[in-house]
Amino acid sequence: MSINAKFSGYLYTYRISNQMTQKKMSELCGVSLRHYQDLEIGRALPNLTNAVHIAAQLNISLDSLKSEVSR
């Protein structure tokens, strides 16, 4: 499974388990709705700045985020 697919699955699972809309997640992560949708379906990967915002929103470290998608 590609990193894009793992990362997108992780974002989707987190968002659904926390009962958030894509719009709400995009706002919390500091990206546009369209970019968040691209992240969630695996069409894009975040740059470092976005990864930091996303990890902060998920309340995990960048190392943990990396570990989750590298398995």
All heavy atoms as TSV, in Angstrom:
chain	resi	resn	atom	element	x	y	z
A	1	MET	N	N	0.851	-1.179	0.000
A	1	MET	CA	C	0.000	0.000	0.000
A	1	MET	C	C	0.899	1.245	0.000
A	1	MET	O	O	1.878	1.298	0.723
A	1	MET	CB	C	-0.896	-0.021	1.241
A	1	MET	CG	C	-1.885	1.105	1.295
A	1	MET	SD	S	-2.966	1.070	2.745
A	1	MET	CE	C	-4.188	-0.084	2.222
A	2	SER	N	N	0.553	2.217	-0.805
A	2	SER	CA	C	1.370	3.429	-0.917
A	2	SER	C	C	1.213	4.328	0.305
A	2	SER	O	O	0.239	4.225	1.056
A	2	SER	CB	C	0.973	4.215	-2.171
A	2	SER	OG	O	-0.285	4.826	-1.989
A	3	ILE	N	N	2.185	5.208	0.470
A	3	ILE	CA	C	2.120	6.173	1.577
A	3	ILE	C	C	0.891	7.066	1.410
A	3	ILE	O	O	0.211	7.374	2.395
A	3	ILE	CB	C	3.412	7.003	1.655
A	3	ILE	CG1	C	4.543	6.114	2.165
A	3	ILE	CG2	C	3.230	8.218	2.562
A	3	ILE	CD1	C	5.882	6.792	2.250
A	4	ASN	N	N	0.586	7.460	0.176
A	4	ASN	CA	C	-0.611	8.283	-0.060
A	4	ASN	C	C	-1.855	7.573	0.455
A	4	ASN	O	O	-2.690	8.187	1.129
A	4	ASN	CB	C	-0.797	8.579	-1.546
A	4	ASN	CG	C	0.169	9.586	-2.090
A	4	ASN	OD1	O	1.337	9.560	-1.749
A	4	ASN	ND2	N	-0.303	10.450	-2.941
A	5	ALA	N	N	-1.987	6.302	0.136
A	5	ALA	CA	C	-3.172	5.543	0.545
A	5	ALA	C	C	-3.231	5.393	2.067
A	5	ALA	O	O	-4.300	5.531	2.667
A	5	ALA	CB	C	-3.174	4.170	-0.124
A	6	LYS	N	N	-2.099	5.131	2.684
A	6	LYS	CA	C	-2.069	4.992	4.148
A	6	LYS	C	C	-2.401	6.315	4.829
A	6	LYS	O	O	-3.176	6.364	5.775
A	6	LYS	CB	C	-0.704	4.490	4.607
A	6	LYS	CG	C	-0.457	3.058	4.242
A	6	LYS	CD	C	0.929	2.640	4.686
A	6	LYS	CE	C	1.245	1.240	4.226
A	6	LYS	NZ	N	2.592	0.838	4.602
A	7	PHE	N	N	-1.800	7.394	4.331
A	7	PHE	CA	C	-2.033	8.702	4.924
A	7	PHE	C	C	-3.497	9.107	4.755
A	7	PHE	O	O	-4.136	9.579	5.696
A	7	PHE	CB	C	-1.110	9.750	4.292
A	7	PHE	CG	C	-1.269	11.117	4.888
A	7	PHE	CD1	C	-0.734	11.397	6.131
A	7	PHE	CD2	C	-1.960	12.106	4.212
A	7	PHE	CE1	C	-0.891	12.664	6.696
A	7	PHE	CE2	C	-2.118	13.365	4.767
A	7	PHE	CZ	C	-1.579	13.643	6.014
A	8	SER	N	N	-4.030	8.903	3.560
A	8	SER	CA	C	-5.418	9.286	3.315
A	8	SER	C	C	-6.367	8.464	4.181
A	8	SER	O	O	-7.322	8.991	4.739
A	8	SER	CB	C	-5.779	9.154	1.838
A	8	SER	OG	O	-5.743	7.816	1.418
A	9	GLY	N	N	-6.093	7.178	4.329
A	9	GLY	CA	C	-6.916	6.337	5.192
A	9	GLY	C	C	-6.858	6.775	6.644
A	9	GLY	O	O	-7.875	6.763	7.353
A	10	TYR	N	N	-5.674	7.179	7.077
A	10	TYR	CA	C	-5.502	7.652	8.449
A	10	TYR	C	C	-6.315	8.931	8.680
A	10	TYR	O	O	-7.013	9.056	9.681
A	10	TYR	CB	C	-4.014	7.881	8.718
A	10	TYR	CG	C	-3.690	8.147	10.162
A	10	TYR	CD1	C	-3.719	7.122	11.100
A	10	TYR	CD2	C	-3.365	9.423	10.590
A	10	TYR	CE1	C	-3.419	7.358	12.433
A	10	TYR	CE2	C	-3.063	9.664	11.915
A	10	TYR	CZ	C	-3.093	8.637	12.824
A	10	TYR	OH	O	-2.800	8.871	14.147
A	11	LEU	N	N	-6.236	9.865	7.741
A	11	LEU	CA	C	-7.012	11.107	7.859
A	11	LEU	C	C	-8.507	10.819	7.893
A	11	LEU	O	O	-9.242	11.361	8.729
A	11	LEU	CB	C	-6.733	12.036	6.677
A	11	LEU	CG	C	-5.526	12.930	6.726
A	11	LEU	CD1	C	-5.480	13.794	5.470
A	11	LEU	CD2	C	-5.485	13.783	7.951
A	12	TYR	N	N	-8.951	9.974	6.976
A	12	TYR	CA	C	-10.378	9.645	6.892
A	12	TYR	C	C	-10.859	8.998	8.201
A	12	TYR	O	O	-11.882	9.397	8.752
A	12	TYR	CB	C	-10.627	8.704	5.712
A	12	TYR	CG	C	-12.051	8.207	5.651
A	12	TYR	CD1	C	-13.059	9.013	5.136
A	12	TYR	CD2	C	-12.393	6.948	6.122
A	12	TYR	CE1	C	-14.372	8.579	5.092
A	12	TYR	CE2	C	-13.701	6.499	6.083
A	12	TYR	CZ	C	-14.680	7.313	5.571
A	12	TYR	OH	O	-15.987	6.886	5.541
A	13	THR	N	N	-10.121	8.019	8.686
A	13	THR	CA	C	-10.505	7.322	9.917
A	13	THR	C	C	-10.573	8.284	11.089
A	13	THR	O	O	-11.523	8.253	11.878
A	13	THR	CB	C	-9.507	6.190	10.215
A	13	THR	OG1	O	-9.513	5.283	9.111
A	13	THR	CG2	C	-9.869	5.445	11.487
A	14	TYR	N	N	-9.578	9.155	11.204
A	14	TYR	CA	C	-9.578	10.135	12.298
A	14	TYR	C	C	-10.792	11.055	12.198
A	14	TYR	O	O	-11.494	11.285	13.174
A	14	TYR	CB	C	-8.293	10.967	12.284
A	14	TYR	CG	C	-8.314	12.030	13.348
A	14	TYR	CD1	C	-7.936	11.729	14.647
A	14	TYR	CD2	C	-8.759	13.322	13.078
A	14	TYR	CE1	C	-7.985	12.687	15.645
A	14	TYR	CE2	C	-8.819	14.279	14.059
A	14	TYR	CZ	C	-8.424	13.963	15.343
A	14	TYR	OH	O	-8.495	14.907	16.338
A	15	ARG	N	N	-11.047	11.565	11.004
A	15	ARG	CA	C	-12.147	12.513	10.807
A	15	ARG	C	C	-13.489	11.867	11.139
A	15	ARG	O	O	-14.298	12.445	11.874
A	15	ARG	CB	C	-12.152	13.026	9.365
A	15	ARG	CG	C	-13.271	14.031	9.093
A	15	ARG	CD	C	-13.208	14.569	7.683
A	15	ARG	NE	N	-13.413	13.579	6.658
A	15	ARG	CZ	C	-14.623	13.111	6.299
A	15	ARG	NH1	N	-15.708	13.527	6.901
A	15	ARG	NH2	N	-14.715	12.220	5.331
A	16	ILE	N	N	-13.709	10.675	10.657
A	16	ILE	CA	C	-14.982	9.988	10.899
A	16	ILE	C	C	-15.139	9.644	12.376
A	16	ILE	O	O	-16.208	9.848	12.959
A	16	ILE	CB	C	-15.084	8.719	10.021
A	16	ILE	CG1	C	-15.146	9.099	8.541
A	16	ILE	CG2	C	-16.293	7.861	10.426
A	16	ILE	CD1	C	-16.292	10.004	8.151
A	17	SER	N	N	-14.073	9.153	12.999
A	17	SER	CA	C	-14.170	8.776	14.418
A	17	SER	C	C	-14.408	9.980	15.321
A	17	SER	O	O	-14.936	9.843	16.420
A	17	SER	CB	C	-12.938	8.003	14.873
A	17	SER	OG	O	-11.801	8.829	14.886
A	18	ASN	N	N	-14.048	11.166	14.844
A	18	ASN	CA	C	-14.275	12.389	15.611
A	18	ASN	C	C	-15.468	13.184	15.104
A	18	ASN	O	O	-15.669	14.328	15.493
A	18	ASN	CB	C	-13.006	13.252	15.616
A	18	ASN	CG	C	-11.954	12.655	16.508
A	18	ASN	OD1	O	-12.016	12.802	17.717
A	18	ASN	ND2	N	-11.020	11.921	15.929
A	19	GLN	N	N	-16.239	12.562	14.228
A	19	GLN	CA	C	-17.482	13.133	13.706
A	19	GLN	C	C	-17.305	14.555	13.171
A	19	GLN	O	O	-18.041	15.475	13.525
A	19	GLN	CB	C	-18.573	13.084	14.767
A	19	GLN	CG	C	-18.852	11.683	15.247
A	19	GLN	CD	C	-19.861	11.617	16.366
A	19	GLN	OE1	O	-20.098	12.592	17.066
A	19	GLN	NE2	N	-20.461	10.453	16.533
A	20	MET	N	N	-16.290	14.711	12.321
A	20	MET	CA	C	-16.032	16.010	11.719
A	20	MET	C	C	-16.286	15.967	10.219
A	20	MET	O	O	-16.113	14.920	9.595
A	20	MET	CB	C	-14.582	16.427	11.959
A	20	MET	CG	C	-14.318	16.946	13.347
A	20	MET	SD	S	-12.740	17.772	13.416
A	20	MET	CE	C	-11.774	16.549	14.249
A	21	THR	N	N	-16.659	17.096	9.673
A	21	THR	CA	C	-16.802	17.214	8.230
A	21	THR	C	C	-15.428	17.491	7.619
A	21	THR	O	O	-14.486	17.890	8.314
A	21	THR	CB	C	-17.743	18.377	7.855
A	21	THR	OG1	O	-17.142	19.606	8.295
A	21	THR	CG2	C	-19.122	18.208	8.483
A	22	GLN	N	N	-15.337	17.294	6.317
A	22	GLN	CA	C	-14.092	17.641	5.631
A	22	GLN	C	C	-13.814	19.129	5.754
A	22	GLN	O	O	-12.660	19.533	5.911
A	22	GLN	CB	C	-14.164	17.236	4.159
A	22	GLN	CG	C	-14.099	15.751	3.937
A	22	GLN	CD	C	-14.141	15.386	2.478
A	22	GLN	OE1	O	-14.733	16.079	1.650
A	22	GLN	NE2	N	-13.516	14.266	2.135
A	23	LYS	N	N	-14.845	19.932	5.700
A	23	LYS	CA	C	-14.665	21.384	5.828
A	23	LYS	C	C	-14.069	21.735	7.179
A	23	LYS	O	O	-13.120	22.520	7.267
A	23	LYS	CB	C	-15.993	22.105	5.621
A	23	LYS	CG	C	-15.865	23.618	5.726
A	23	LYS	CD	C	-16.976	24.323	4.987
A	23	LYS	CE	C	-16.903	25.820	5.065
A	23	LYS	NZ	N	-15.647	26.428	4.716
A	24	LYS	N	N	-14.591	21.141	8.247
A	24	LYS	CA	C	-14.079	21.424	9.595
A	24	LYS	C	C	-12.619	20.979	9.715
A	24	LYS	O	O	-11.780	21.704	10.248
A	24	LYS	CB	C	-14.948	20.714	10.644
A	24	LYS	CG	C	-14.500	20.953	12.057
A	24	LYS	CD	C	-14.670	22.398	12.447
A	24	LYS	CE	C	-14.320	22.597	13.913
A	24	LYS	NZ	N	-14.311	23.996	14.292
A	25	MET	N	N	-12.307	19.789	9.199
A	25	MET	CA	C	-10.924	19.312	9.256
A	25	MET	C	C	-10.001	20.212	8.458
A	25	MET	O	O	-8.893	20.513	8.902
A	25	MET	CB	C	-10.824	17.878	8.727
A	25	MET	CG	C	-11.130	16.814	9.752
A	25	MET	SD	S	-9.928	16.712	11.089
A	25	MET	CE	C	-8.520	15.995	10.260
A	26	SER	N	N	-10.454	20.668	7.296
A	26	SER	CA	C	-9.599	21.537	6.480
A	26	SER	C	C	-9.298	22.832	7.218
A	26	SER	O	O	-8.167	23.318	7.192
A	26	SER	CB	C	-10.238	21.821	5.118
A	26	SER	OG	O	-11.364	22.663	5.225
A	27	GLU	N	N	-10.301	23.378	7.897
A	27	GLU	CA	C	-10.095	24.606	8.668
A	27	GLU	C	C	-9.115	24.371	9.811
A	27	GLU	O	O	-8.212	25.177	10.046
A	27	GLU	CB	C	-11.426	25.118	9.208
A	27	GLU	CG	C	-12.357	25.638	8.131
A	27	GLU	CD	C	-13.791	25.862	8.606
A	27	GLU	OE1	O	-14.104	25.546	9.776
A	27	GLU	OE2	O	-14.602	26.341	7.788
A	28	LEU	N	N	-9.284	23.274	10.525
A	28	LEU	CA	C	-8.408	22.972	11.661
A	28	LEU	C	C	-6.979	22.695	11.219
A	28	LEU	O	O	-6.032	23.012	11.933
A	28	LEU	CB	C	-8.955	21.783	12.451
A	28	LEU	CG	C	-10.266	22.030	13.187
A	28	LEU	CD1	C	-10.800	20.727	13.772
A	28	LEU	CD2	C	-10.085	23.068	14.287
A	29	CYS	N	N	-6.827	22.109	10.039
A	29	CYS	CA	C	-5.497	21.771	9.530
A	29	CYS	C	C	-4.844	22.920	8.765
A	29	CYS	O	O	-3.684	22.826	8.375
A	29	CYS	CB	C	-5.575	20.539	8.638
A	29	CYS	SG	S	-6.043	19.041	9.518
A	30	GLY	N	N	-5.598	23.994	8.529
A	30	GLY	CA	C	-5.030	25.164	7.872
A	30	GLY	C	C	-4.824	25.005	6.383
A	30	GLY	O	O	-3.908	25.596	5.818
A	31	VAL	N	N	-5.677	24.188	5.740
A	31	VAL	CA	C	-5.589	24.016	4.287
A	31	VAL	C	C	-6.963	24.269	3.681
A	31	VAL	O	O	-7.971	24.255	4.377
A	31	VAL	CB	C	-5.093	22.602	3.896
A	31	VAL	CG1	C	-3.692	22.354	4.427
A	31	VAL	CG2	C	-6.041	21.515	4.382
A	32	SER	N	N	-6.986	24.487	2.374
A	32	SER	CA	C	-8.273	24.688	1.702
A	32	SER	C	C	-9.058	23.380	1.721
A	32	SER	O	O	-8.484	22.292	1.862
A	32	SER	CB	C	-8.058	25.141	0.258
A	32	SER	OG	O	-7.531	24.072	-0.518
A	33	LEU	N	N	-10.354	23.503	1.560
A	33	LEU	CA	C	-11.204	22.314	1.510
A	33	LEU	C	C	-10.756	21.398	0.378
A	33	LEU	O	O	-10.635	20.187	0.549
A	33	LEU	CB	C	-12.675	22.703	1.343
A	33	LEU	CG	C	-13.655	21.542	1.142
A	33	LEU	CD1	C	-13.614	20.565	2.310
A	33	LEU	CD2	C	-15.060	22.088	0.930
A	34	ARG	N	N	-10.505	21.973	-0.785
A	34	ARG	CA	C	-10.091	21.174	-1.947
A	34	ARG	C	C	-8.797	20.423	-1.670
A	34	ARG	O	O	-8.658	19.243	-2.003
A	34	ARG	CB	C	-9.947	22.073	-3.179
A	34	ARG	CG	C	-9.566	21.329	-4.414
A	34	ARG	CD	C	-10.700	20.416	-4.808
A	34	ARG	NE	N	-10.243	19.588	-5.916
A	34	ARG	CZ	C	-10.865	18.527	-6.323
A	34	ARG	NH1	N	-11.974	18.145	-5.737
A	34	ARG	NH2	N	-10.407	17.828	-7.318
A	35	HIS	N	N	-7.826	21.100	-1.052
A	35	HIS	CA	C	-6.553	20.436	-0.755
A	35	HIS	C	C	-6.770	19.328	0.277
A	35	HIS	O	O	-6.202	18.242	0.148
A	35	HIS	CB	C	-5.507	21.438	-0.276
A	35	HIS	CG	C	-4.152	20.822	-0.091
A	35	HIS	ND1	N	-3.449	20.277	-1.140
A	35	HIS	CD2	C	-3.398	20.635	1.015
A	35	HIS	CE1	C	-2.304	19.788	-0.679
A	35	HIS	NE2	N	-2.256	19.992	0.619
A	36	TYR	N	N	-7.596	19.593	1.281
A	36	TYR	CA	C	-7.881	18.551	2.274
A	36	TYR	C	C	-8.524	17.337	1.594
A	36	TYR	O	O	-8.151	16.196	1.871
A	36	TYR	CB	C	-8.788	19.049	3.408
A	36	TYR	CG	C	-9.062	17.923	4.360
A	36	TYR	CD1	C	-8.139	17.594	5.337
A	36	TYR	CD2	C	-10.201	17.129	4.232
A	36	TYR	CE1	C	-8.339	16.504	6.171
A	36	TYR	CE2	C	-10.409	16.041	5.049
A	36	TYR	CZ	C	-9.477	15.731	6.018
A	36	TYR	OH	O	-9.664	14.628	6.822
A	37	GLN	N	N	-9.474	17.584	0.691
A	37	GLN	CA	C	-10.113	16.479	-0.028
A	37	GLN	C	C	-9.080	15.687	-0.827
A	37	GLN	O	O	-9.120	14.458	-0.851
A	37	GLN	CB	C	-11.220	17.002	-0.944
A	37	GLN	CG	C	-12.411	17.521	-0.172
A	37	GLN	CD	C	-13.391	18.302	-1.039
A	37	GLN	OE1	O	-13.012	18.893	-2.054
A	37	GLN	NE2	N	-14.656	18.313	-0.624
A	38	ASP	N	N	-8.142	16.386	-1.458
A	38	ASP	CA	C	-7.069	15.712	-2.195
A	38	ASP	C	C	-6.201	14.876	-1.255
A	38	ASP	O	O	-5.778	13.773	-1.612
A	38	ASP	CB	C	-6.204	16.721	-2.951
A	38	ASP	CG	C	-6.895	17.304	-4.173
A	38	ASP	OD1	O	-7.922	16.733	-4.616
A	38	ASP	OD2	O	-6.408	18.340	-4.680
A	39	LEU	N	N	-5.930	15.394	-0.060
A	39	LEU	CA	C	-5.164	14.636	0.928
A	39	LEU	C	C	-5.927	13.383	1.354
A	39	LEU	O	O	-5.352	12.296	1.452
A	39	LEU	CB	C	-4.861	15.493	2.165
A	39	LEU	CG	C	-3.914	16.669	1.993
A	39	LEU	CD1	C	-3.920	17.531	3.246
A	39	LEU	CD2	C	-2.505	16.184	1.675
A	40	GLU	N	N	-7.207	13.543	1.589
A	40	GLU	CA	C	-7.998	12.435	2.116
A	40	GLU	C	C	-8.244	11.331	1.084
A	40	GLU	O	O	-8.426	10.178	1.458
A	40	GLU	CB	C	-9.331	12.942	2.671
A	40	GLU	CG	C	-10.040	11.893	3.509
A	40	GLU	CD	C	-11.260	12.408	4.225
A	40	GLU	OE1	O	-11.111	13.156	5.219
A	40	GLU	OE2	O	-12.364	12.063	3.788
A	41	ILE	N	N	-8.225	11.665	-0.188
A	41	ILE	CA	C	-8.418	10.619	-1.189
A	41	ILE	C	C	-7.093	10.128	-1.776
A	41	ILE	O	O	-7.081	9.272	-2.651
A	41	ILE	CB	C	-9.375	11.050	-2.328
A	41	ILE	CG1	C	-8.815	12.217	-3.121
A	41	ILE	CG2	C	-10.754	11.329	-1.796
A	41	ILE	CD1	C	-9.612	12.550	-4.367
A	42	GLY	N	N	-5.988	10.646	-1.270
A	42	GLY	CA	C	-4.676	10.168	-1.690
A	42	GLY	C	C	-4.143	10.787	-2.957
A	42	GLY	O	O	-3.173	10.296	-3.526
A	43	ARG	N	N	-4.739	11.873	-3.394
A	43	ARG	CA	C	-4.280	12.559	-4.601
A	43	ARG	C	C	-3.096	13.488	-4.309
A	43	ARG	O	O	-2.400	13.921	-5.220
A	43	ARG	CB	C	-5.427	13.371	-5.198
A	43	ARG	CG	C	-5.209	13.734	-6.641
A	43	ARG	CD	C	-6.355	14.481	-7.245
A	43	ARG	NE	N	-7.623	13.808	-6.964
A	43	ARG	CZ	C	-8.812	14.345	-7.147
A	43	ARG	NH1	N	-8.929	15.560	-7.610
A	43	ARG	NH2	N	-9.907	13.677	-6.865
A	44	ALA	N	N	-2.885	13.791	-3.029
A	44	ALA	CA	C	-1.804	14.697	-2.641
A	44	ALA	C	C	-1.238	14.267	-1.296
A	44	ALA	O	O	-1.891	13.575	-0.522
A	44	ALA	CB	C	-2.326	16.125	-2.538
A	45	LEU	N	N	-0.016	14.674	-1.041
A	45	LEU	CA	C	0.611	14.508	0.268
A	45	LEU	C	C	0.909	15.902	0.814
A	45	LEU	O	O	1.154	16.831	0.051
A	45	LEU	CB	C	1.916	13.712	0.163
A	45	LEU	CG	C	1.765	12.214	-0.011
A	45	LEU	CD1	C	3.118	11.570	-0.286
A	45	LEU	CD2	C	1.134	11.586	1.217
A	46	PRO	N	N	0.896	16.067	2.137
A	46	PRO	CA	C	1.133	17.397	2.698
A	46	PRO	C	C	2.598	17.790	2.623
A	46	PRO	O	O	3.486	16.939	2.657
A	46	PRO	CB	C	0.695	17.237	4.157
A	46	PRO	CG	C	0.969	15.808	4.465
A	46	PRO	CD	C	0.660	15.072	3.184
A	47	ASN	N	N	2.822	19.101	2.513
A	47	ASN	CA	C	4.188	19.583	2.675
A	47	ASN	C	C	4.486	19.598	4.178
A	47	ASN	O	O	3.621	19.269	4.994
A	47	ASN	CB	C	4.374	20.960	2.018
A	47	ASN	CG	C	3.491	22.033	2.627
A	47	ASN	OD1	O	3.108	21.977	3.792
A	47	ASN	ND2	N	3.159	23.038	1.829
A	48	LEU	N	N	5.678	19.957	4.559
A	48	LEU	CA	C	6.066	19.896	5.970
A	48	LEU	C	C	5.190	20.784	6.846
A	48	LEU	O	O	4.742	20.368	7.921
A	48	LEU	CB	C	7.535	20.276	6.138
A	48	LEU	CG	C	8.079	20.241	7.566
A	48	LEU	CD1	C	7.907	18.849	8.169
A	48	LEU	CD2	C	9.527	20.664	7.599
A	49	THR	N	N	4.905	21.992	6.391
A	49	THR	CA	C	4.068	22.909	7.173
A	49	THR	C	C	2.685	22.308	7.411
A	49	THR	O	O	2.181	22.303	8.532
A	49	THR	CB	C	3.929	24.268	6.459
A	49	THR	OG1	O	5.230	24.825	6.278
A	49	THR	CG2	C	3.062	25.227	7.252
A	50	ASN	N	N	2.081	21.773	6.349
A	50	ASN	CA	C	0.761	21.165	6.495
A	50	ASN	C	C	0.819	19.924	7.372
A	50	ASN	O	O	-0.105	19.665	8.144
A	50	ASN	CB	C	0.161	20.832	5.142
A	50	ASN	CG	C	-0.208	22.067	4.350
A	50	ASN	OD1	O	-0.347	23.147	4.893
A	50	ASN	ND2	N	-0.350	21.907	3.049
A	51	ALA	N	N	1.880	19.150	7.257
A	51	ALA	CA	C	2.024	17.944	8.092
A	51	ALA	C	C	2.084	18.326	9.569
A	51	ALA	O	O	1.500	17.643	10.415
A	51	ALA	CB	C	3.264	17.163	7.684
A	52	VAL	N	N	2.760	19.417	9.879
A	52	VAL	CA	C	2.827	19.889	11.267
A	52	VAL	C	C	1.434	20.275	11.756
A	52	VAL	O	O	1.029	19.895	12.864
A	52	VAL	CB	C	3.816	21.076	11.399
A	52	VAL	CG1	C	3.703	21.738	12.763
A	52	VAL	CG2	C	5.240	20.611	11.150
A	53	HIS	N	N	0.683	21.014	10.948
A	53	HIS	CA	C	-0.689	21.404	11.328
A	53	HIS	C	C	-1.578	20.180	11.507
A	53	HIS	O	O	-2.366	20.105	12.445
A	53	HIS	CB	C	-1.308	22.340	10.287
A	53	HIS	CG	C	-0.761	23.722	10.308
A	53	HIS	ND1	N	-0.978	24.604	11.343
A	53	HIS	CD2	C	0.002	24.381	9.409
A	53	HIS	CE1	C	-0.371	25.744	11.077
A	53	HIS	NE2	N	0.233	25.640	9.912
A	54	ILE	N	N	-1.456	19.236	10.601
A	54	ILE	CA	C	-2.286	18.031	10.668
A	54	ILE	C	C	-1.937	17.211	11.901
A	54	ILE	O	O	-2.822	16.764	12.634
A	54	ILE	CB	C	-2.145	17.206	9.375
A	54	ILE	CG1	C	-2.803	17.963	8.218
A	54	ILE	CG2	C	-2.745	15.810	9.538
A	54	ILE	CD1	C	-2.459	17.431	6.846
A	55	ALA	N	N	-0.653	17.026	12.168
A	55	ALA	CA	C	-0.241	16.272	13.356
A	55	ALA	C	C	-0.731	16.959	14.623
A	55	ALA	O	O	-1.203	16.301	15.553
A	55	ALA	CB	C	1.282	16.117	13.380
A	56	ALA	N	N	-0.662	18.281	14.648
A	56	ALA	CA	C	-1.148	19.024	15.816
A	56	ALA	C	C	-2.644	18.804	15.996
A	56	ALA	O	O	-3.115	18.590	17.120
A	56	ALA	CB	C	-0.835	20.510	15.677
A	57	GLN	N	N	-3.397	18.833	14.892
A	57	GLN	CA	C	-4.839	18.605	14.971
A	57	GLN	C	C	-5.149	17.188	15.447
A	57	GLN	O	O	-6.069	16.968	16.217
A	57	GLN	CB	C	-5.499	18.867	13.619
A	57	GLN	CG	C	-6.974	18.533	13.588
A	57	GLN	CD	C	-7.776	19.194	14.700
A	57	GLN	OE1	O	-7.544	20.345	15.043
A	57	GLN	NE2	N	-8.695	18.464	15.274
A	58	LEU	N	N	-4.365	16.230	14.986
A	58	LEU	CA	C	-4.570	14.842	15.383
A	58	LEU	C	C	-4.041	14.576	16.791
A	58	LEU	O	O	-4.218	13.490	17.326
A	58	LEU	CB	C	-3.886	13.898	14.384
A	58	LEU	CG	C	-4.352	13.983	12.934
A	58	LEU	CD1	C	-3.520	13.063	12.055
A	58	LEU	CD2	C	-5.817	13.654	12.799
A	59	ASN	N	N	-3.373	15.577	17.348
A	59	ASN	CA	C	-2.799	15.494	18.683
A	59	ASN	C	C	-1.749	14.388	18.791
A	59	ASN	O	O	-1.726	13.623	19.754
A	59	ASN	CB	C	-3.892	15.319	19.748
A	59	ASN	CG	C	-3.403	15.714	21.121
A	59	ASN	OD1	O	-2.537	16.568	21.262
A	59	ASN	ND2	N	-3.943	15.076	22.135
A	60	ILE	N	N	-0.910	14.297	17.745
A	60	ILE	CA	C	0.179	13.340	17.738
A	60	ILE	C	C	1.437	14.043	17.245
A	60	ILE	O	O	1.373	15.117	16.649
A	60	ILE	CB	C	-0.108	12.113	16.841
A	60	ILE	CG1	C	-0.336	12.533	15.392
A	60	ILE	CG2	C	-1.292	11.308	17.364
A	60	ILE	CD1	C	-0.469	11.366	14.436
A	61	SER	N	N	2.572	13.442	17.504
A	61	SER	CA	C	3.828	14.015	17.034
A	61	SER	C	C	4.024	13.678	15.556
A	61	SER	O	O	3.389	12.759	15.021
A	61	SER	CB	C	5.002	13.447	17.840
A	61	SER	OG	O	5.179	12.073	17.540
A	62	LEU	N	N	4.894	14.407	14.903
A	62	LEU	CA	C	5.217	14.094	13.515
A	62	LEU	C	C	5.809	12.694	13.412
A	62	LEU	O	O	5.548	11.975	12.451
A	62	LEU	CB	C	6.193	15.119	12.934
A	62	LEU	CG	C	5.598	16.426	12.468
A	62	LEU	CD1	C	6.694	17.373	12.002
A	62	LEU	CD2	C	4.578	16.225	11.381
A	63	ASP	N	N	6.601	12.298	14.414
A	63	ASP	CA	C	7.163	10.945	14.407
A	63	ASP	C	C	6.062	9.892	14.451
A	63	ASP	O	O	6.126	8.883	13.760
A	63	ASP	CB	C	8.117	10.740	15.589
A	63	ASP	CG	C	9.451	11.428	15.392
A	63	ASP	OD1	O	9.819	11.710	14.233
A	63	ASP	OD2	O	10.131	11.675	16.396
A	64	SER	N	N	5.037	10.133	15.268
A	64	SER	CA	C	3.918	9.187	15.342
A	64	SER	C	C	3.159	9.139	14.030
A	64	SER	O	O	2.778	8.061	13.564
A	64	SER	CB	C	2.964	9.564	16.474
A	64	SER	OG	O	3.599	9.448	17.715
A	65	LEU	N	N	2.947	10.297	13.424
A	65	LEU	CA	C	2.264	10.353	12.140
A	65	LEU	C	C	3.066	9.592	11.095
A	65	LEU	O	O	2.527	8.783	10.341
A	65	LEU	CB	C	2.049	11.809	11.711
A	65	LEU	CG	C	1.319	12.044	10.395
A	65	LEU	CD1	C	-0.079	11.432	10.420
A	65	LEU	CD2	C	1.230	13.537	10.105
A	66	LYS	N	N	4.358	9.808	11.101
A	66	LYS	CA	C	5.246	9.102	10.157
A	66	LYS	C	C	5.168	7.602	10.400
A	66	LYS	O	O	5.065	6.813	9.453
A	66	LYS	CB	C	6.679	9.590	10.311
A	66	LYS	CG	C	7.649	8.917	9.406
A	66	LYS	CD	C	9.065	9.383	9.697
A	66	LYS	CE	C	10.031	8.311	9.295
A	66	LYS	NZ	N	11.186	8.207	10.116
A	67	SER	N	N	5.204	7.196	11.645
A	67	SER	CA	C	5.124	5.767	11.961
A	67	SER	C	C	3.817	5.155	11.496
A	67	SER	O	O	3.786	4.030	10.987
A	67	SER	CB	C	5.278	5.537	13.471
A	67	SER	OG	O	6.558	5.905	13.894
A	68	GLU	N	N	2.733	5.888	11.664
A	68	GLU	CA	C	1.420	5.383	11.262
A	68	GLU	C	C	1.340	5.118	9.765
A	68	GLU	O	O	0.777	4.122	9.342
A	68	GLU	CB	C	0.313	6.365	11.649
A	68	GLU	CG	C	-0.006	6.390	13.121
A	68	GLU	CD	C	-0.634	5.090	13.607
A	68	GLU	OE1	O	-1.407	4.461	12.869
A	68	GLU	OE2	O	-0.358	4.726	14.765
A	69	VAL	N	N	1.909	6.007	8.969
A	69	VAL	CA	C	1.799	5.848	7.523
A	69	VAL	C	C	2.938	5.031	6.916
A	69	VAL	O	O	2.854	4.633	5.765
A	69	VAL	CB	C	1.671	7.210	6.788
A	69	VAL	CG1	C	0.429	7.936	7.242
A	69	VAL	CG2	C	2.897	8.056	6.942
A	70	SER	N	N	3.959	4.744	7.720
A	70	SER	CA	C	5.096	3.971	7.209
A	70	SER	C	C	4.956	2.470	7.449
A	70	SER	O	O	5.742	1.689	6.943
A	70	SER	CB	C	6.403	4.447	7.847
A	70	SER	OG	O	6.650	5.779	7.481
A	71	ARG	N	N	3.969	2.067	8.226
A	71	ARG	CA	C	3.794	0.632	8.530
A	71	ARG	C	C	3.475	-0.155	7.313
A	71	ARG	O	O	2.817	0.173	6.430
A	71	ARG	CB	C	2.670	0.425	9.529
A	71	ARG	CG	C	2.998	0.897	10.893
A	71	ARG	CD	C	1.904	0.466	11.803
A	71	ARG	NE	N	1.724	1.487	12.819
A	71	ARG	CZ	C	0.862	1.388	13.789
A	71	ARG	NH1	N	0.084	0.354	13.876
A	71	ARG	NH2	N	0.757	2.329	14.679
